[in-house]
Amino acid sequence: MRRKGRVFDQFEPAARSTLAFLTDELGYDRPLLSTELLRTLTYARGQQKIKVHYYLRGHGLFTDVTTVFQGIEYLASLSDLVFAAGLGHRNAVTVSANNLRMMDKSLESQAHYLRLLAPTLQDPADAAELMRTAGAKQRAVGGELPGAGRAHPLWQGRAMPFDHNDHYHPLLLRQMPPNCRTALDVGCGTGRFAWRLARLGVEVDAIDPSEEVVAEARAPAAGSTPGERAPRFRCADVTEVRLPKAHYDFISCLASLHHMPFGTVAALRDALAPGGVLVVLGCYPERTRLDWAWSLAAVPVNAVVRLAVFVRDRLGSAVTGRTPARAPVAQPTMPLLQIRREAAALLPGCRIRRLLFWRYLLVFRNGGDGGQAL
């Protein structure tokens, strides 16, 4: 087998050659290359972009599509679009790129499905409809999404907040390795978990792309006691940051992985010190009967707890007189089955467990015992 470094070196010329039809036949601009945590070739045509990502060290090759229609930007993976269009299962798109032969096979597979989707993607309205069917992530371009101010049902409502991530803090803390000294909290939001880590005596780096929530996260530092260790909060996108290699004893990612390419876990893995632990509290959409069964089981419990938290928070807001900032929200699009498959390739030996409240727990131990998904 050829060395994986050769695969990395050959990604750009191979991708440009296999996907030349995007520029030669379909009118996309010549692709731009970025090379931070992953190599990405971006093909743009008007307000539509096709991004082909090659994850470092030959672990995988994935494509996503972004399009804008009526002020809303949609983002979906090629696998989800293929499934939504009825062209095949999500597994139909080959993503393995462990050697040059497999990389060429993956590029040819993704080029094949891009050609089949081309007629739909050319029309912005048709592209947006397919994106919605595929469960695409959506964000407003210069404003709020339509319906953002409408009331939500009790079990989803913002009027009765119950933070599912906070509920699982004790479970995540139990995954910390002994003698943990350094930690990274990815997508830290308002910093509650980062502060819990810091108060355990851990040196914490915390990163989030939202300036508003990072400012909220830093606020408790003003009232901390002299000598109390505070997290180092940073406003940045983790996919654009060069993380130190083999540095952190503990890396946490709470309900933030679905905001970024799943392959980002490869960079987080590489940032783990020997014996370090990566934990992901992730979100997934309901796609199977088992998913819906867990969802139905969660609804009554969620409603009761939300009501209790609502009473507590109303009392708290009466005292503080302020509404805390909330982290940006995106709907997850990757089914749990696909998460398991891609995690097995990128994080060998990781364990994945389904949790109540529409969450899963992924635990990867650097140099661990080769456990399997639960």
C-alpha positions as CSV (number, residue, x, y, z in Angstrom):
1,M,0.0,0.0,0.0
2,R,1.3,3.5,-0.9
3,R,2.1,5.8,1.9
4,K,-0.8,8.1,3.1
5,G,1.4,11.1,2.6
6,R,1.3,10.4,-1.1
7,V,-2.5,10.5,-0.9
8,F,-2.4,13.9,0.7
9,D,0.0,15.2,-1.9
10,Q,-2.1,13.9,-4.8
11,F,-5.5,15.0,-3.6
12,E,-5.5,18.4,-5.4
13,P,-4.4,17.3,-8.8
14,A,-6.6,14.2,-8.7
15,A,-9.7,16.2,-7.6
16,R,-9.2,18.9,-10.2
17,S,-8.9,16.3,-12.9
18,T,-11.9,14.2,-11.9
19,L,-14.2,17.1,-11.2
20,A,-13.1,19.2,-14.2
21,F,-16.6,18.9,-15.6
22,L,-17.8,21.3,-12.9
23,T,-15.9,24.1,-14.5
24,D,-15.7,22.9,-18.1
25,E,-19.4,21.9,-18.5
26,L,-21.5,23.4,-15.6
27,G,-20.0,26.9,-15.3
28,Y,-18.5,26.8,-11.8
29,D,-15.5,29.0,-11.2
30,R,-12.0,27.5,-11.0
31,P,-11.7,25.9,-7.5
32,L,-9.9,27.6,-4.6
33,L,-7.8,25.5,-2.3
34,S,-7.6,25.9,1.5
35,T,-5.2,23.8,3.6
36,E,-5.8,24.2,7.3
37,L,-7.1,21.2,9.3
38,L,-8.3,19.7,6.0
39,R,-7.7,20.3,2.3
40,T,-10.8,21.8,0.7
41,L,-11.4,22.6,-3.0
42,T,-14.3,25.0,-3.4
43,Y,-16.2,25.3,-6.7
44,A,-18.4,28.4,-6.8
45,R,-21.2,29.4,-9.2
46,G,-23.2,32.4,-8.3
47,Q,-24.5,31.8,-4.8
48,Q,-23.8,28.1,-4.9
49,K,-20.7,26.3,-3.7
50,I,-19.5,22.7,-3.9
51,K,-16.8,21.9,-1.4
52,V,-14.7,18.8,-1.6
53,H,-12.9,18.1,1.7
54,Y,-9.9,15.8,2.1
55,Y,-9.2,15.1,5.7
56,L,-5.6,14.9,6.8
57,R,-3.7,11.7,6.8
58,G,-5.9,10.0,4.2
59,H,-8.9,9.3,6.4
60,G,-11.7,10.3,4.1
61,L,-13.0,12.5,1.3
62,F,-16.4,14.2,1.6
63,T,-18.4,16.7,-0.4
64,D,-21.0,19.2,0.7
65,V,-23.1,21.7,-1.2
66,T,-24.2,25.2,-0.2
67,T,-26.8,27.2,-1.9
68,V,-28.7,30.5,-1.2
69,F,-32.4,31.0,-2.1
70,Q,-34.7,33.8,-0.9
71,G,-32.3,35.0,1.7
72,I,-31.7,31.6,3.3
73,E,-28.4,29.7,3.0
74,Y,-28.7,25.9,2.9
75,L,-25.9,23.4,3.6
76,A,-26.1,19.7,3.0
77,S,-23.7,16.8,2.5
78,L,-23.6,15.0,-0.9
79,S,-24.6,11.8,0.9
80,D,-27.8,13.4,2.2
81,L,-28.6,15.0,-1.1
82,V,-28.2,11.6,-2.9
83,F,-30.6,10.0,-0.4
84,A,-33.1,12.8,-0.6
85,A,-33.1,12.7,-4.4
86,G,-33.8,9.0,-4.4
87,L,-30.5,8.2,-6.1
88,G,-29.4,5.7,-3.5
89,H,-28.6,5.1,0.1
90,R,-26.3,7.5,1.9
91,N,-23.6,4.8,1.8
92,A,-23.8,4.9,-2.0
93,V,-21.3,7.8,-2.0
94,T,-17.8,6.3,-1.5
95,V,-15.8,8.4,1.1
96,S,-12.7,6.2,1.9
97,A,-9.4,7.6,0.8
98,N,-6.8,5.6,2.7
99,N,-4.7,5.1,-0.4
100,L,-4.4,6.5,-4.0
101,R,-6.7,3.9,-5.5
102,M,-9.4,4.5,-2.9
103,M,-9.1,8.2,-3.3
104,D,-9.6,7.9,-7.1
105,K,-12.6,5.7,-6.5
106,S,-14.1,8.2,-4.0
107,L,-13.6,11.1,-6.4
108,E,-15.2,9.2,-9.2
109,S,-18.1,8.2,-7.0
110,Q,-18.7,11.8,-5.9
111,A,-18.3,13.1,-9.4
112,H,-20.9,10.6,-10.6
113,Y,-23.5,11.7,-8.1
114,L,-22.7,15.4,-8.7
115,R,-23.5,14.9,-12.4
116,L,-26.8,13.2,-11.6
117,L,-27.7,16.1,-9.2
118,A,-26.5,18.8,-11.6
119,P,-30.0,19.5,-13.3
120,T,-31.6,20.0,-9.9
121,L,-28.8,22.1,-8.5
122,Q,-28.8,24.4,-11.5
123,D,-32.2,25.9,-10.5
124,P,-32.0,27.7,-7.2
125,A,-35.6,26.9,-6.2
126,D,-35.2,23.2,-7.0
127,A,-31.9,23.1,-5.2
128,A,-33.4,24.7,-2.1
129,E,-36.3,22.3,-2.1
130,L,-33.9,19.3,-2.4
131,M,-31.8,20.8,0.4
132,R,-34.8,21.1,2.7
133,T,-35.8,17.5,1.9
134,A,-32.3,16.4,2.8
135,G,-32.5,18.1,6.2
136,A,-30.0,20.8,5.3
137,K,-28.6,23.2,7.9
138,Q,-30.2,26.6,7.3
139,R,-29.2,30.1,8.3
140,A,-30.5,33.5,7.2
141,V,-28.3,35.7,5.1
142,G,-28.6,39.1,6.7
143,G,-31.6,38.4,9.0
144,E,-33.6,35.9,11.0
145,L,-35.0,32.7,9.5
146,P,-38.7,32.9,8.7
147,G,-40.7,31.9,11.7
148,A,-37.8,32.4,14.1
149,G,-40.1,34.3,16.5
150,R,-42.9,31.8,16.5
151,A,-43.9,29.8,19.6
152,H,-42.5,26.3,19.9
153,P,-44.2,23.3,21.5
154,L,-43.5,22.7,25.2
155,W,-41.0,19.9,24.5
156,Q,-39.0,22.1,22.1
157,G,-39.9,25.6,23.5
158,R,-37.5,28.3,24.3
159,A,-40.0,29.8,26.7
160,M,-39.4,26.8,29.0
161,P,-35.6,26.2,28.7
162,F,-34.0,23.0,29.8
163,D,-30.4,22.7,28.7
164,H,-29.9,19.1,27.7
165,N,-26.1,19.7,27.5
166,D,-25.9,20.9,31.1
167,H,-27.9,17.8,32.1
168,Y,-25.1,15.6,30.9
169,H,-22.2,17.5,32.4
170,P,-21.7,14.9,35.2
171,L,-21.6,12.1,32.7
172,L,-19.0,13.9,30.6
173,L,-16.8,14.7,33.7
174,R,-16.8,11.0,34.5
175,Q,-14.9,10.4,31.3
176,M,-11.9,12.6,32.3
177,P,-8.6,10.7,32.5
178,P,-6.8,10.5,35.9
179,N,-4.5,13.5,36.6
180,C,-6.0,15.6,33.9
181,R,-4.1,18.8,33.5
182,T,-5.1,20.3,30.2
183,A,-8.4,20.5,28.4
184,L,-10.0,22.0,25.3
185,D,-13.7,22.7,25.1
186,V,-14.8,23.0,21.4
187,G,-17.9,25.1,20.7
188,C,-17.9,26.2,24.3
189,G,-21.0,28.4,24.0
190,T,-21.5,30.5,27.2
191,G,-18.7,28.5,28.9
192,R,-20.6,26.6,31.6
193,F,-18.8,23.4,31.0
194,A,-15.4,25.1,30.6
195,W,-15.8,26.8,33.9
196,R,-16.7,23.4,35.6
197,L,-13.4,22.0,34.2
198,A,-11.4,25.0,35.4
199,R,-12.8,24.8,38.9
200,L,-11.5,21.2,39.0
201,G,-8.0,22.7,38.6
202,V,-7.7,21.9,34.9
203,E,-6.0,24.4,32.5
204,V,-8.8,25.0,30.0
205,D,-8.7,26.4,26.4
206,A,-12.3,27.1,25.2
207,I,-13.2,28.1,21.6
208,D,-16.4,29.2,19.9
209,P,-17.1,31.2,16.7
210,S,-19.8,33.4,18.3
211,E,-18.5,36.7,19.8
212,E,-21.7,37.2,21.8
213,V,-21.5,33.9,23.6
214,V,-17.8,34.1,24.2
215,A,-18.3,37.5,25.9
216,E,-21.0,35.9,28.0
217,A,-18.5,33.0,28.9
218,R,-15.8,35.5,30.0
219,A,-18.2,37.4,32.3
220,P,-17.8,35.1,35.4
221,A,-14.1,36.0,35.5
222,A,-14.9,39.4,36.8
223,G,-16.3,37.9,40.0
224,S,-13.7,35.1,40.5
225,T,-11.6,35.0,43.6
226,P,-7.9,35.9,43.4
227,G,-5.8,32.9,42.2
228,E,-8.9,31.1,40.8
229,R,-8.0,29.6,37.4
230,A,-10.2,30.8,34.6
231,P,-10.6,29.3,31.1
232,R,-8.9,30.9,28.2
233,F,-11.8,31.8,25.9
234,R,-11.2,32.5,22.3
235,C,-13.6,33.5,19.5
236,A,-12.6,31.5,16.5
237,D,-13.7,28.6,14.2
238,V,-12.0,25.4,15.3
239,T,-11.8,24.3,11.6
240,E,-9.6,27.3,10.9
241,V,-7.3,26.9,13.9
242,R,-4.1,25.0,14.1
243,L,-4.3,23.0,17.3
244,P,-1.2,21.8,19.1
245,K,-0.4,18.2,18.5
246,A,-0.5,15.7,21.3
247,H,-1.2,18.4,23.9
248,Y,-4.6,18.0,25.6
249,D,-5.5,15.4,28.2
250,F,-9.2,16.0,27.7
251,I,-11.2,17.4,24.7
252,S,-14.9,18.0,24.9
253,C,-17.4,18.9,22.2
254,L,-20.9,19.6,23.5
255,A,-23.7,19.8,20.9
256,S,-21.3,21.6,18.5
257,L,-19.9,18.9,16.2
258,H,-23.0,19.1,13.9
259,H,-22.0,22.7,13.2
260,M,-18.9,21.6,11.4
261,P,-17.7,18.8,9.1
262,F,-17.7,15.5,11.1
263,G,-14.1,14.9,9.9
264,T,-13.0,17.7,12.3
265,V,-12.7,14.9,14.9
266,A,-9.5,13.8,13.2
267,A,-7.8,17.1,14.2
268,L,-9.2,16.8,17.7
269,R,-7.9,13.3,17.9
270,D,-4.4,14.5,16.8
271,A,-4.5,17.2,19.6
272,L,-4.9,14.5,22.3
273,A,-2.0,13.7,24.5
274,P,-1.1,10.0,25.0
275,G,-3.8,8.6,27.2
276,G,-6.0,11.6,26.5
277,V,-9.8,11.4,26.0
278,L,-12.1,13.0,23.5
279,V,-15.8,13.2,24.4
280,V,-18.5,14.3,22.0
281,L,-22.0,15.0,23.3
282,G,-23.6,15.0,19.9
283,C,-27.0,15.6,18.3
284,Y,-28.6,13.5,15.5
285,P,-31.9,13.7,13.5
286,E,-34.7,11.1,13.8
287,R,-34.5,8.9,10.7
288,T,-35.3,5.3,11.9
289,R,-38.0,3.7,13.9
290,L,-35.6,3.3,16.8
291,D,-34.8,7.0,16.7
292,W,-38.5,7.9,16.9
293,A,-39.0,5.4,19.8
294,W,-36.2,7.1,21.8
295,S,-37.7,10.5,20.8
296,L,-41.2,9.5,22.1
297,A,-39.7,8.3,25.3
298,A,-37.9,11.6,25.8
299,V,-40.9,13.9,25.2
300,P,-42.9,13.4,28.5
301,V,-39.7,13.5,30.6
302,N,-38.5,16.6,28.8
303,A,-41.8,18.4,29.3
304,V,-41.8,17.8,33.0
305,V,-38.2,18.9,33.5
306,R,-38.7,22.0,31.3
307,L,-41.6,23.1,33.5
308,A,-39.4,22.7,36.6
309,V,-36.5,24.6,35.0
310,F,-38.9,27.3,33.8
311,V,-40.0,28.1,37.3
312,R,-36.4,28.2,38.5
313,D,-35.3,30.4,35.7
314,R,-38.2,32.8,36.1
315,L,-37.2,33.3,39.7
316,G,-33.6,33.7,38.6
317,S,-34.4,36.3,35.9
318,A,-36.4,38.3,38.5
319,V,-33.3,38.6,40.5
320,T,-30.7,39.3,37.8
321,G,-32.9,41.3,35.5
322,R,-31.1,40.0,32.4
323,T,-31.5,37.3,29.8
324,P,-28.3,35.4,29.2
325,A,-26.9,35.0,25.7
326,R,-27.7,31.7,23.9
327,A,-25.4,29.9,21.6
328,P,-26.4,29.7,17.9
329,V,-28.6,26.7,17.0
330,A,-28.4,24.4,13.9
331,Q,-30.4,21.3,13.1
332,P,-28.3,18.1,12.9
333,T,-28.3,16.3,9.6
334,M,-26.1,13.3,10.0
335,P,-28.0,10.2,11.1
336,L,-26.6,8.2,14.0
337,L,-25.8,5.2,11.8
338,Q,-23.6,7.4,9.6
339,I,-22.0,8.9,12.7
340,R,-21.1,5.4,13.9
341,R,-19.6,4.5,10.5
342,E,-17.5,7.6,10.1
343,A,-16.4,7.6,13.7
344,A,-15.2,4.0,13.4
345,A,-13.0,5.1,10.5
346,L,-11.6,8.3,12.1
347,L,-11.6,7.3,15.7
348,P,-10.8,3.5,15.9
349,G,-11.9,1.9,19.1
350,C,-14.3,4.8,20.0
351,R,-17.5,4.0,21.9
352,I,-20.9,5.5,21.0
353,R,-23.9,5.3,23.2
354,R,-27.4,6.7,22.5
355,L,-28.7,9.0,25.2
356,L,-32.1,10.4,26.1
357,F,-33.0,14.0,25.0
358,W,-31.9,13.5,21.3
359,R,-28.2,13.1,22.2
360,Y,-25.4,10.5,21.8
361,L,-22.2,10.1,23.7
362,L,-19.0,9.4,21.8
363,V,-15.8,8.5,23.9
364,F,-12.4,8.0,22.3
365,R,-9.4,7.2,24.4
366,N,-6.0,7.8,22.7
367,G,-4.3,4.5,22.9
368,G,-7.4,2.9,24.4
369,D,-8.6,-0.7,24.5
370,G,-10.3,-0.9,21.1
371,G,-13.8,-0.8,22.5
372,Q,-16.7,-1.0,20.1
373,A,-19.9,1.1,19.6
374,L,-22.6,0.3,22.1
